[in-house]
Amino acid sequence: MARRSGVSARMLRHYEALGIVTPSGRSSAGYREYGADDIVRIFHVESLRALGLSLREVGQALDDPTFAPGDVVADLAARTEQRIVRERALLDRLRQVVDSGPDDWEQVLDVVALLSGLDSEDPSGRQRAALAGDAVAGEVLARAVLAESDLNVAGALRWALSRSGDDVTDVLVSVLADDDVELRRRAVLTLVETTGETATAALRSAVSDTDPGVRSRAVLGLVERGERDVVPELIDLVVAGVADVDAAEALASIAGGDAVQGLVARLGDDAAVRRRIAQALGEIGGRAAESALRELVDDPDDGVAVIAKYLLTDG
């Protein structure tokens, strides 16, 4: 029977001990005798085991008339999906270790320790791992930054990344076209703290991003780098109310009175926009800004008028 079915004699005896497949009889010499129905049952057992059922589940499937095979298969499918997720996570981790280019086992262990720590559900645990990971290759840290949602942990990872001295600009640039806006925001925030012309060029390209958060971070990051040709984008931020206070401060620092005309041209009919422009004019200061604020003292919106009067008095 073992030879014809492909199931070992030991496994056949195990099936019998569990009551899953019982031989139809025994010969006069005591050998087990299997009939046609027994053979069919053995193949049923092997088929169900191939699907991933345990022997206990196989026994239930074959003997319990209320056993729902559809439910079992659905449960097996769910378990298989979970296993695939775990396997993919393991594969990603192994690739990260490989990408870190370890030269010895100590470096491998450092990377594994960081990745294990970053798997913690507790943000403080992930932060401790990040702060201890400054000796880890930059690419591993960069990918961890892109995956991190907690601001404190992300900050610790960026600190460790800066200490690594590795150029990871390519890793950050590669996600600037990703559909995940949070991923793009994290990439730009890290690029702001990354030196080099490649990072600067990446920030320039991010200025046209569809997400206001990405745009504002890119524009303000360019200002920090000494860029002076982003005045129109800074005015856009003031008008849109996206990081408008920071944008107004940046306009004051890089453009001064030269930005006043551009702001005045955007006053429009929206009172909220005019209030933000009035505040930006106050931040810029100077004769041109003062002249524009005097015009706003008579604004039909009380809020705009009050802001203009206060800024003129304060000045």
Backbone as numpy.savetxt, mean C-alpha at the origin, in Angstrom:
# Nx Ny Nz CAx CAy CAz Cx Cy Cz
-4.55 -56.11 -4.77 -5.38 -54.91 -4.77 -4.51 -53.66 -4.77
-3.44 -53.65 -3.97 -2.53 -52.50 -3.91 -1.89 -52.28 -5.27
-1.51 -53.38 -5.93 -0.85 -53.26 -7.22 -1.80 -52.71 -8.28
-3.05 -53.16 -8.27 -4.00 -52.74 -9.30 -4.57 -51.34 -9.06
-4.71 -50.93 -7.80 -5.33 -49.63 -7.50 -4.31 -48.50 -7.37
-3.04 -48.86 -7.10 -2.03 -47.83 -6.88 -2.01 -47.35 -5.44
-2.88 -47.89 -4.59 -2.92 -47.54 -3.18 -2.11 -48.58 -2.42
-1.19 -48.13 -1.59 -0.32 -49.07 -0.91 -1.10 -49.99 0.02
-0.55 -51.19 0.26 -1.18 -52.14 1.16 -1.32 -51.53 2.56
-0.32 -50.79 2.96 -0.38 -50.16 4.29 -1.55 -49.17 4.37
-1.78 -48.38 3.29 -2.88 -47.42 3.29 -4.22 -48.14 3.24
-4.27 -49.26 2.51 -5.52 -50.03 2.47 -5.87 -50.54 3.87
-4.87 -50.99 4.61 -5.11 -51.45 5.98 -5.54 -50.28 6.87
-4.98 -49.11 6.60 -5.35 -47.91 7.36 -6.81 -47.54 7.09
-7.21 -47.60 5.81 -8.61 -47.33 5.45 -9.55 -48.28 6.19
-9.12 -49.54 6.26 -9.96 -50.52 6.92 -10.06 -50.22 8.42
-8.92 -49.85 9.03 -8.93 -49.54 10.46 -9.85 -48.36 10.77
-9.95 -47.42 9.84 -10.81 -46.25 10.03 -12.25 -46.52 9.63
-12.49 -47.66 9.02 -13.84 -47.99 8.58 -14.24 -47.30 7.30
-13.27 -46.79 6.55 -13.59 -46.09 5.31 -13.81 -47.07 4.16
-12.92 -48.06 4.05 -13.07 -49.12 3.04 -12.85 -50.45 3.74
-13.91 -51.23 3.82 -13.83 -52.54 4.48 -13.93 -53.63 3.42
-12.97 -54.55 3.38 -13.03 -55.64 2.39 -14.33 -56.43 2.52
-14.82 -56.91 1.39 -16.08 -57.66 1.39 -15.96 -58.96 2.17
-14.78 -59.51 2.22 -14.62 -60.77 2.95 -13.16 -61.13 3.09
-12.94 -62.36 3.57 -11.58 -62.86 3.71 -11.53 -64.28 3.18
-10.38 -64.60 2.66 -10.20 -65.96 2.14 -10.00 -66.92 3.30
-9.99 -68.24 2.98 -9.80 -69.25 4.02 -8.44 -69.10 4.69
-7.50 -68.47 3.95 -6.17 -68.26 4.52 -6.07 -66.93 5.27
-7.17 -66.16 5.30 -7.17 -64.92 6.06 -6.84 -63.68 5.26
-6.64 -63.84 3.93 -6.34 -62.66 3.12 -7.61 -61.85 2.86
-7.46 -60.55 2.79 -8.58 -59.66 2.49 -9.02 -59.86 1.04
-10.32 -59.87 0.85 -10.87 -60.02 -0.49 -11.72 -58.79 -0.81
-11.38 -58.11 -1.92 -12.08 -56.91 -2.33 -12.95 -57.21 -3.54
-14.20 -56.78 -3.49 -15.11 -56.95 -4.60 -15.16 -55.70 -5.47
-16.01 -55.71 -6.49 -16.12 -54.60 -7.42 -16.56 -53.31 -6.71
-17.52 -53.44 -5.76 -17.99 -52.26 -5.03 -16.88 -51.67 -4.17
-16.04 -52.56 -3.61 -14.92 -52.08 -2.80 -13.94 -51.27 -3.65
-13.71 -51.77 -4.87 -12.77 -51.08 -5.76 -13.31 -49.68 -6.11
-14.60 -49.60 -6.39 -15.21 -48.30 -6.70 -15.07 -47.36 -5.52
-15.30 -47.89 -4.31 -15.21 -47.05 -3.12 -13.79 -46.55 -2.91
-12.81 -47.42 -3.18 -11.41 -46.99 -3.04 -11.11 -45.83 -3.97
-11.60 -45.93 -5.20 -11.35 -44.84 -6.15 -12.09 -43.56 -5.74
-13.27 -43.71 -5.13 -13.98 -42.55 -4.61 -13.17 -41.89 -3.50
-12.61 -42.72 -2.61 -11.79 -42.20 -1.51 -10.60 -41.42 -2.06
-9.90 -42.02 -3.03 -8.72 -41.37 -3.59 -9.07 -40.07 -4.30
-10.22 -40.05 -4.97 -10.65 -38.84 -5.68 -10.93 -37.71 -4.69
-11.62 -38.06 -3.59 -11.94 -37.03 -2.60 -10.69 -36.54 -1.87
-9.77 -37.45 -1.62 -8.51 -37.04 -1.01 -7.73 -36.12 -1.93
-7.81 -36.38 -3.23 -7.11 -35.54 -4.21 -7.67 -34.12 -4.21
-8.95 -33.98 -3.84 -9.55 -32.65 -3.74 -9.08 -31.90 -2.50
-8.53 -32.65 -1.54 -8.05 -32.01 -0.33 -8.82 -32.35 0.92
-9.80 -33.26 0.83 -10.57 -33.65 2.01 -9.71 -34.49 2.94
-9.93 -34.31 4.22 -9.28 -35.17 5.20 -9.98 -36.54 5.17
-9.35 -37.54 5.77 -9.97 -38.87 5.80 -11.29 -38.84 6.56
-11.37 -38.02 7.60 -12.63 -37.91 8.33 -13.72 -37.35 7.42
-13.38 -36.32 6.64 -14.35 -35.74 5.71 -14.71 -36.72 4.61
-13.73 -37.52 4.18 -14.01 -38.54 3.15 -15.03 -39.53 3.67
-14.82 -39.99 4.91 -15.76 -40.93 5.50 -17.16 -40.35 5.59
-17.28 -39.08 5.98 -18.59 -38.43 6.05 -19.22 -38.34 4.67
-18.42 -37.97 3.69 -18.95 -37.80 2.34 -19.51 -39.10 1.79
-18.87 -40.22 2.13 -19.29 -41.50 1.57 -20.43 -42.15 2.35
-20.56 -41.83 3.63 -21.53 -42.55 4.47 -22.71 -41.72 4.96
-22.58 -40.40 4.97 -23.64 -39.55 5.51 -24.55 -39.09 4.37
-25.80 -39.52 4.33 -26.70 -39.13 3.24 -27.02 -37.64 3.23
-26.80 -36.94 4.38 -27.10 -35.51 4.44 -25.86 -34.66 4.11
-24.75 -35.32 3.85 -23.51 -34.61 3.55 -23.65 -33.85 2.23
-23.37 -32.52 2.27 -23.54 -31.68 1.08 -22.20 -31.52 0.38
-22.00 -32.19 -0.73 -20.71 -32.10 -1.43 -20.39 -30.69 -1.91
-21.44 -29.94 -2.30 -21.20 -28.57 -2.77 -20.58 -27.70 -1.70
-21.06 -27.86 -0.45 -20.51 -27.08 0.65 -19.05 -27.43 0.91
-18.75 -28.74 0.80 -17.38 -29.19 1.04 -16.44 -28.61 -0.01
-16.87 -28.69 -1.26 -16.03 -28.17 -2.35 -15.83 -26.66 -2.19
-16.90 -25.95 -1.80 -16.78 -24.51 -1.60 -15.80 -24.20 -0.48
-15.87 -25.00 0.60 -14.94 -24.80 1.72 -13.51 -25.08 1.29
-13.34 -26.11 0.48 -12.00 -26.43 -0.02 -11.47 -25.31 -0.90
-12.36 -24.74 -1.72 -11.95 -23.63 -2.58 -11.49 -22.44 -1.74
-12.23 -22.14 -0.65 -11.86 -21.02 0.22 -10.51 -21.28 0.89
-10.31 -22.53 1.35 -9.05 -22.87 1.99 -7.88 -22.76 1.02
-8.15 -23.19 -0.22 -7.11 -23.11 -1.25 -6.74 -21.67 -1.55
-7.74 -20.79 -1.61 -7.47 -19.37 -1.84 -6.63 -18.78 -0.72
-6.94 -19.17 0.53 -6.16 -18.68 1.66 -4.71 -19.17 1.58
-4.56 -20.42 1.17 -3.21 -20.98 1.05 -2.43 -20.25 -0.04
-3.11 -19.92 -1.14 -2.45 -19.20 -2.23 -2.01 -17.83 -1.77
-2.86 -17.16 -0.98 -2.50 -15.85 -0.45 -1.24 -15.96 0.42
-1.22 -16.99 1.27 -0.05 -17.19 2.14 1.20 -17.48 1.31
1.03 -18.29 0.29 2.17 -18.64 -0.56 2.68 -17.42 -1.32
1.76 -16.59 -1.78 2.18 -15.37 -2.49 2.91 -14.42 -1.55
2.40 -14.32 -0.32 3.07 -13.47 0.66 4.48 -13.99 0.93
4.62 -15.31 1.03 5.95 -15.89 1.23 6.84 -15.60 0.03
6.27 -15.74 -1.18 7.06 -15.48 -2.39 7.52 -14.03 -2.43
6.63 -13.10 -2.07 7.01 -11.69 -2.04 8.14 -11.45 -1.06
8.02 -12.11 0.10 9.07 -11.93 1.11 10.40 -12.48 0.61
10.38 -13.65 0.00 11.62 -14.24 -0.52 12.24 -13.35 -1.59
11.38 -12.78 -2.43 11.90 -11.88 -3.48 12.52 -10.64 -2.87
11.90 -10.12 -1.79 12.46 -8.96 -1.14 13.83 -9.26 -0.55
13.96 -10.45 0.02 15.27 -10.84 0.57 16.29 -10.93 -0.55
15.88 -11.53 -1.69 16.79 -11.65 -2.84 17.16 -10.27 -3.36
16.16 -9.38 -3.48 16.40 -8.03 -4.02 17.32 -7.22 -3.12
17.36 -7.56 -1.83 18.22 -6.81 -0.92 19.69 -7.12 -1.15
19.97 -8.16 -1.95 21.34 -8.51 -2.27 22.20 -8.84 -1.08
21.75 -9.74 -0.20 22.53 -10.04 1.00 23.84 -10.75 0.66
24.88 -10.36 1.39 26.19 -10.98 1.18 26.46 -12.12 2.15
25.74 -12.11 3.28 25.96 -13.16 4.26 24.66 -13.42 5.01
24.69 -14.43 5.86 23.48 -14.83 6.58 23.01 -13.77 7.56
23.95 -12.97 8.08 23.55 -11.92 9.02 22.65 -10.90 8.33
22.98 -10.56 7.08 22.15 -9.62 6.34 20.79 -10.24 6.01
20.79 -11.52 5.68 19.52 -12.21 5.42 18.63 -12.14 6.66
19.23 -12.42 7.82 18.46 -12.40 9.06 17.95 -11.01 9.38
18.74 -9.97 9.06 18.29 -8.59 9.28 17.05 -8.29 8.46
17.07 -8.71 7.19 15.93 -8.46 6.31 14.71 -9.23 6.80
14.91 -10.49 7.15 13.80 -11.32 7.62 13.22 -10.73 8.90
14.09 -10.27 9.80 13.62 -9.67 11.06 12.79 -8.43 10.79
13.24 -7.59 9.84 12.47 -6.39 9.50 11.11 -6.75 8.93
11.10 -7.67 7.97 9.85 -8.04 7.33 8.89 -8.68 8.33
9.43 -9.48 9.24 8.59 -10.09 10.26 8.01 -9.02 11.19
8.85 -8.06 11.57 8.37 -6.98 12.43 7.33 -6.13 11.76
7.47 -5.90 10.45 6.51 -5.08 9.72 5.20 -5.79 9.48
5.16 -7.09 9.74 3.90 -7.84 9.64 3.04 -7.69 10.89
3.58 -7.05 11.92 2.84 -6.90 13.17 1.57 -6.08 12.94
0.50 -6.49 13.63 -0.75 -5.72 13.54 -0.68 -4.45 14.39
0.26 -4.38 15.30 0.43 -3.23 16.19 1.36 -2.22 15.52
0.88 -0.99 15.24 1.73 0.01 14.61 3.02 0.29 15.38
2.95 0.26 16.72 4.16 0.51 17.50 5.20 -0.58 17.27
4.72 -1.82 17.06 5.64 -2.91 16.76 6.30 -2.71 15.40
5.51 -2.26 14.43 6.06 -2.00 13.10 7.05 -0.83 13.15
6.73 0.16 13.98 7.62 1.31 14.09 8.96 0.90 14.69
8.92 0.05 15.72 10.19 -0.42 16.32 11.01 -1.19 15.29
10.32 -2.00 14.49 11.04 -2.76 13.46 11.67 -1.81 12.44
10.94 -0.76 12.08 11.45 0.19 11.10 12.68 0.92 11.63
12.62 1.33 12.89 13.74 2.06 13.49 14.98 1.18 13.64
14.76 -0.12 13.72 15.89 -1.05 13.85 16.38 -1.55 12.50
15.73 -1.07 11.42 16.04 -1.62 10.10 16.90 -0.75 9.23
17.66 0.20 9.83 18.42 1.12 9.00 19.61 0.46 8.30
19.98 -0.76 8.71 21.08 -1.45 8.05 20.59 -2.32 6.89
19.28 -2.33 6.67 18.69 -3.16 5.63 18.77 -2.44 4.30
18.87 -3.19 3.21 18.96 -2.61 1.88 17.78 -1.67 1.61
18.09 -0.58 0.90 17.10 0.46 0.66 15.87 0.00 -0.08
16.02 -0.90 -1.03 14.86 -1.33 -1.81 13.82 -2.01 -0.93
14.27 -2.78 0.04 13.35 -3.42 0.98 12.60 -2.37 1.77
13.32 -1.34 2.24 12.70 -0.27 3.01 11.73 0.54 2.15
12.11 0.78 0.89 11.25 1.56 0.00 9.93 0.86 -0.24
9.98 -0.43 -0.46 8.74 -1.18 -0.70 7.90 -1.23 0.58
8.58 -1.26 1.72 7.84 -1.24 2.98 7.15 0.11 3.19
7.82 1.20 2.82 7.21 2.53 2.91 5.96 2.61 2.05
6.05 2.09 0.84 4.91 2.15 -0.08 3.72 1.34 0.43
3.99 0.33 1.24 2.90 -0.53 1.74 2.36 -0.08 3.08
3.02 0.90 3.73 2.67 1.28 5.09 1.61 2.38 5.12
0.53 2.15 5.88 -0.56 3.13 5.98 -0.43 4.02 7.22
0.28 3.57 8.24 0.43 4.36 9.46 1.50 5.44 9.25
1.16 6.71 9.52 2.06 7.81 9.25 3.33 7.74 10.08
3.22 7.35 11.36 4.41 7.28 12.21 5.37 6.19 11.75
4.80 5.04 11.39 5.64 3.94 10.91 6.30 4.33 9.59
5.51 4.96 8.70 6.06 5.38 7.41 7.20 6.37 7.61
7.04 7.28 8.58 8.11 8.24 8.87 9.38 7.55 9.34
9.21 6.53 10.18 10.37 5.77 10.67 11.05 5.03 9.52
10.27 4.51 8.62 10.83 3.80 7.47 11.58 4.75 6.55
11.03 5.96 6.36 11.73 6.94 5.51 13.05 7.36 6.16
13.04 7.46 7.51 14.27 7.77 8.22 15.31 6.68 7.99
14.87 5.43 8.13 15.79 4.31 7.91 16.28 4.30 6.46
15.38 4.64 5.54 15.74 4.67 4.13 16.81 5.72 3.86
16.66 6.89 4.48 17.66 7.95 4.28 19.02 7.53 4.81
19.03 6.73 5.88 20.29 6.27 6.46 20.94 5.16 5.64
20.13 4.47 4.83 20.68 3.36 4.06 21.64 3.87 2.97
21.38 5.08 2.48 22.25 5.64 1.43 22.02 5.03 0.07
21.03 4.14 -0.07 20.77 3.49 -1.35 19.86 4.35 -2.22
20.07 4.32 -3.52 19.22 5.04 -4.47 18.04 4.15 -4.85
16.87 4.51 -4.36 15.66 3.70 -4.62 14.66 4.49 -5.46
15.15 5.51 -6.16 14.26 6.36 -6.93 13.46 5.56 -7.94
14.09 4.59 -8.58 13.38 3.79 -9.59 12.19 3.06 -8.99
12.34 2.56 -7.77 11.24 1.85 -7.11 10.08 2.81 -6.87
10.38 4.03 -6.44 9.34 5.02 -6.15 8.68 5.52 -7.43
9.50 5.77 -8.45 8.96 6.27 -9.72 8.05 5.24 -10.38
8.35 3.97 -10.17 7.59 2.90 -10.84 6.13 2.86 -10.45
5.77 3.49 -9.31 4.37 3.43 -8.86 3.63 4.75 -9.08
4.29 5.74 -9.68 3.64 7.03 -9.87 2.48 6.96 -10.86
2.45 5.91 -11.67 1.34 5.74 -12.62 0.34 4.70 -12.13
0.51 4.24 -10.90 -0.39 3.21 -10.36 -1.79 3.78 -10.14
-2.80 2.92 -10.26 -4.18 3.36 -10.05 -4.48 3.65 -8.59
-3.69 3.10 -7.68 -3.90 3.29 -6.24 -3.36 4.66 -5.83
-4.28 5.58 -5.53 -3.85 6.95 -5.21 -3.04 7.00 -3.92
-3.35 6.15 -2.94 -2.57 6.14 -1.70 -1.14 5.74 -1.96
-0.95 4.81 -2.89 0.39 4.37 -3.24 1.16 5.53 -3.87
0.49 6.29 -4.73 1.16 7.43 -5.37 1.50 8.51 -4.34
0.61 8.74 -3.38 0.88 9.74 -2.35 2.10 9.36 -1.51
2.19 8.08 -1.14 3.34 7.62 -0.35 4.63 7.75 -1.14
4.54 7.44 -2.44 5.74 7.53 -3.29 6.23 8.97 -3.39
5.31 9.92 -3.60 5.69 11.32 -3.74 6.26 11.85 -2.43
5.63 11.48 -1.32 6.12 11.93 -0.01 7.54 11.45 0.23
7.84 10.24 -0.22 9.20 9.71 -0.07 10.15 10.36 -1.06
9.67 10.65 -2.27 10.51 11.32 -3.26 10.91 12.71 -2.81
10.02 13.38 -2.07 10.34 14.71 -1.55 11.59 14.64 -0.67
11.77 13.53 0.04 12.91 13.38 0.94 14.08 12.66 0.28
13.97 12.45 -1.05 15.02 11.76 -1.79 15.80 12.76 -2.63
17.11 12.75 -2.50 17.94 13.69 -3.25 18.19 13.19 -4.66
18.65 14.09 -5.52 19.04 13.69 -6.87 18.11 14.24 -7.93
18.66 14.40 -9.13 17.90 14.97 -10.24 16.78 14.04 -10.70
16.99 12.73 -10.58 15.94 11.80 -10.99 14.70 11.97 -10.13
14.91 12.15 -8.83 13.77 12.37 -7.93 13.10 13.70 -8.24
13.89 14.73 -8.55 13.33 16.03 -8.90 12.49 15.93 -10.17
13.00 15.20 -11.16 12.25 15.02 -12.40 10.95 14.27 -12.15
10.99 13.31 -11.23 9.77 12.56 -10.90 8.74 13.47 -10.24
9.20 14.37 -9.38 8.29 15.32 -8.75 7.67 16.25 -9.79
8.46 16.66 -10.77 7.92 17.51 -11.83 6.80 16.80 -12.58
6.99 15.52 -12.83 5.94 14.77 -13.55 4.70 14.59 -12.68
4.89 14.51 -11.35 3.75 14.31 -10.45 2.91 15.57 -10.29
3.43 16.72 -10.73 2.68 17.97 -10.63 1.38 17.89 -11.44
1.36 17.07 -12.47 0.16 16.94 -13.31 -0.72 15.76 -12.91
-0.46 15.17 -11.75 -1.26 14.04 -11.28 -2.72 14.46 -11.08
-3.63 13.51 -11.27 -5.06 13.81 -11.13 -5.48 14.00 -9.68
-4.67 13.52 -8.73 -5.03 13.62 -7.32 -4.46 14.91 -6.72
-5.31 15.72 -6.07 -4.82 16.97 -5.46 -3.73 16.75 -4.41
-3.85 15.66 -3.65 -2.85 15.37 -2.63 -1.48 15.11 -3.23
-1.45 14.34 -4.30 -0.18 14.06 -4.97 0.39 15.35 -5.56
-0.47 16.13 -6.20 -0.01 17.39 -6.82 0.58 18.33 -5.78
-0.13 18.52 -4.68 0.33 19.48 -3.67 1.67 19.06 -3.09
1.83 17.77 -2.80 3.10 17.31 -2.24 4.24 17.49 -3.23
3.95 17.22 -4.52 4.98 17.38 -5.54 5.39 18.85 -5.70
4.39 19.73 -5.76 4.67 21.16 -5.95 5.47 21.71 -4.77
5.01 21.44 -3.56 5.70 21.95 -2.38 7.09 21.32 -2.23
7.23 20.08 -2.66 8.53 19.44 -2.63 9.51 20.11 -3.59
9.00 20.53 -4.75 9.85 21.24 -5.70 10.28 22.60 -5.16
9.36 23.26 -4.45 9.72 24.55 -3.83 10.87 24.35 -2.84
10.78 23.29 -2.04 11.85 23.00 -1.08 13.18 22.75 -1.78
13.12 22.29 -3.02 14.33 22.04 -3.80 14.85 23.31 -4.48
14.13 24.41 -4.30 14.58 25.67 -4.89 13.99 25.95 -6.25
13.00 25.16 -6.68 12.36 25.41 -7.97 11.56 26.71 -7.91
11.63 27.51 -8.96 10.94 28.79 -8.98 9.88 28.89 -10.07
9.70 27.82 -10.83 8.76 27.89 -11.95 7.43 27.19 -11.65
7.08 27.08 -10.38 5.83 26.42 -10.00 4.82 27.41 -9.42
5.01 28.69 -9.71 4.09 29.70 -9.18 2.65 29.45 -9.63
2.39 29.15 -10.93 1.00 28.87 -11.34 0.39 27.71 -10.57
1.19 26.68 -10.31 0.68 25.52 -9.57 0.39 25.87 -8.11
1.21 26.75 -7.53 0.96 27.18 -6.16 -0.33 28.00 -6.09
-0.55 28.85 -7.07 -1.80 29.62 -7.11 -2.99 28.68 -7.25
-2.83 27.63 -8.06 -3.91 26.63 -8.20 -4.24 26.00 -6.85
-3.22 25.73 -6.04 -3.45 25.12 -4.73 -4.22 26.07 -3.82
-3.87 27.35 -3.86 -4.59 28.33 -3.05 -6.05 28.38 -3.47
-6.30 28.45 -4.76 -7.67 28.54 -5.27 -8.46 27.28 -4.92
-7.82 26.11 -5.04 -8.51 24.84 -4.78 -8.66 24.56 -3.29
-7.92 25.27 -2.45 -8.00 25.01 -1.02 -7.27 23.75 -0.62
-6.27 23.35 -1.39 -5.47 22.17 -1.09 -4.10 22.63 -0.61
-3.80 22.40 0.66 -2.54 22.87 1.24 -2.35 24.34 0.94
-3.45 25.11 1.01 -3.41 26.51 0.59 -2.53 27.37 1.50
-2.48 27.08 2.79 -1.62 27.85 3.70 -0.16 27.64 3.33
0.23 26.38 3.13 1.62 26.09 2.73 1.93 26.71 1.37
0.94 26.67 0.47 1.15 27.24 -0.86 1.34 28.75 -0.78
0.57 29.41 0.09 0.70 30.86 0.25 2.08 31.21 0.80
2.55 30.44 1.78 3.88 30.67 2.34 4.95 30.48 1.27
4.75 29.47 0.41 5.72 29.22 -0.66 5.72 30.36 -1.67
4.53 30.89 -2.00 4.45 32.02 -2.92 5.18 33.23 -2.34
5.02 33.45 -1.06 5.70 34.58 -0.42 7.21 34.42 -0.49
7.68 33.19 -0.39 9.13 32.97 -0.34 9.79 32.98 -1.72
9.09 32.51 -2.76 9.75 32.39 -4.06 9.30 33.43 -5.07
8.13 34.06 -4.86 7.62 34.98 -5.86 7.35 36.37 -5.31
6.93 36.44 -4.06 6.62 37.74 -3.47 5.54 38.46 -4.25
5.77 39.76 -4.49 4.77 40.58 -5.18 4.47 40.13 -6.59
5.38 39.36 -7.20 5.14 38.89 -8.56 3.96 37.93 -8.65
3.55 37.36 -7.52 2.44 36.41 -7.53 1.09 37.10 -7.35
1.11 38.38 -6.98 -0.14 39.07 -6.65 -1.07 39.12 -7.85
-0.55 39.49 -9.00 -1.40 39.61 -10.19 -2.07 38.29 -10.53
-1.32 37.21 -10.42 -1.91 35.90 -10.70 -3.01 35.55 -9.73
-2.86 35.90 -8.46 -3.89 35.64 -7.46 -5.14 36.49 -7.72
-4.93 37.76 -7.98 -6.06 38.66 -8.22 -6.87 38.21 -9.43
-6.19 37.68 -10.42 -6.88 37.22 -11.63 -7.79 36.02 -11.35
-7.60 35.37 -10.21 -8.39 34.18 -9.90 -9.48 34.45 -8.86
-9.75 35.71 -8.54 -10.72 36.02 -7.48 -12.09 35.41 -7.75
-12.67 35.64 -8.91 -13.90 34.99 -9.32 -15.10 35.28 -8.44
-16.11 34.42 -8.57 -17.39 34.61 -7.86 -17.51 33.79 -6.58
-16.59 32.89 -6.34 -16.68 32.01 -5.18 -16.08 32.73 -3.97
-16.93 33.03 -2.96 -16.47 33.76 -1.78 -15.38 33.01 -1.04
-15.49 31.66 -0.97 -14.49 30.88 -0.25 -13.12 31.01 -0.91
-13.11 31.06 -2.25 -11.86 31.23 -2.98 -11.28 32.61 -2.70
-12.14 33.64 -2.69 -11.66 35.00 -2.44 -11.08 35.13 -1.03
-11.67 34.43 -0.07 -11.13 34.46 1.29 -9.72 33.88 1.33
-9.53 32.75 0.65 -8.21 32.12 0.63 -7.19 33.02 -0.08
-7.64 33.68 -1.16 -6.73 34.57 -1.88 -6.37 35.77 -1.01
-7.35 36.29 -0.28 -7.07 37.41 0.62 -6.03 37.01 1.66
-6.17 35.81 2.22 -5.21 35.34 3.21 -3.82 35.17 2.59
-3.80 34.67 1.35 -2.51 34.51 0.67 -1.86 35.86 0.41
-2.67 36.86 0.04 -2.13 38.21 -0.18 -1.53 38.76 1.11
-2.20 38.50 2.23 -1.66 38.93 3.51 -0.35 38.25 3.82
-0.20 36.98 3.44 1.04 36.25 3.67 2.17 36.83 2.82
1.84 37.22 1.59 2.85 37.74 0.67 3.32 39.12 1.09
2.38 39.98 1.44 2.72 41.33 1.87 3.27 42.19 0.74
3.69 43.39 1.07 4.22 44.29 0.06 3.15 45.22 -0.49
3.60 46.19 -1.30 2.69 47.21 -1.81 1.62 46.62 -2.72
2.01 45.73 -3.62 1.05 45.17 -4.57 -0.04 44.39 -3.83
0.37 43.59 -2.84 -0.60 42.82 -2.07 -1.50 43.74 -1.25
-0.92 44.81 -0.68 -1.71 45.76 0.10 -2.75 46.45 -0.77
-2.37 46.81 -1.99 -3.31 47.45 -2.91 -4.47 46.51 -3.24
-4.17 45.24 -3.46 -5.21 44.27 -3.76 -6.15 44.07 -2.57
-5.59 44.07 -1.37 -6.42 43.90 -0.17 -7.34 45.10 0.03
-6.88 46.30 -0.33 -7.75 47.48 -0.20 -8.97 47.35 -1.11
-8.78 46.73 -2.25 -9.92 46.51 -3.15 -10.91 45.53 -2.52
-10.40 44.59 -1.73 -11.26 43.56 -1.14 -11.96 44.03 0.13
-11.60 45.19 0.64 -12.27 45.71 1.82 -13.76 45.92 1.55
-14.09 46.24 0.30 -15.49 46.48 -0.08 -16.12 45.25 -0.73
-15.53 44.08 -0.52 -16.06 42.86 -1.11 -17.48 42.58 -0.61
-18.38 42.12 -1.48 -19.76 41.84 -1.03 -19.84 40.74 0.02
-18.83 39.90 0.12 -18.83 38.86 1.15 -18.21 39.41 2.42
-18.96 39.35 3.52 -18.48 39.91 4.78 -17.17 39.25 5.23
-17.07 37.95 4.99 -15.86 37.24 5.41 -14.63 37.75 4.71
-14.73 37.98 3.41 -13.60 38.50 2.64 -13.23 39.89 3.13
-14.27 40.73 3.32 -14.03 42.10 3.76 -13.35 42.15 5.13
-13.81 41.32 6.06 -13.22 41.28 7.39 -11.76 40.85 7.33
-11.47 39.82 6.53 -10.09 39.33 6.40 -9.20 40.43 5.84
-9.69 41.12 4.79 -8.89 42.18 4.17 -8.62 43.31 5.16
-9.66 43.74 5.90 -9.49 44.82 6.88 -8.50 44.42 7.96
-8.62 43.19 8.45 -7.75 42.73 9.52 -6.30 42.69 9.05
-6.08 42.18 7.83 -4.72 42.07 7.33 -4.09 43.43 7.09
-4.90 44.38 6.62 -4.39 45.73 6.42 -4.06 46.39 7.75
-4.92 46.18 8.76 -4.68 46.75 10.08 -3.47 46.11 10.74
-3.39 44.78 10.58 -2.29 44.03 11.18 -0.97 44.43 10.54
-1.03 44.66 9.20 0.19 45.06 8.49 0.66 46.41 8.98
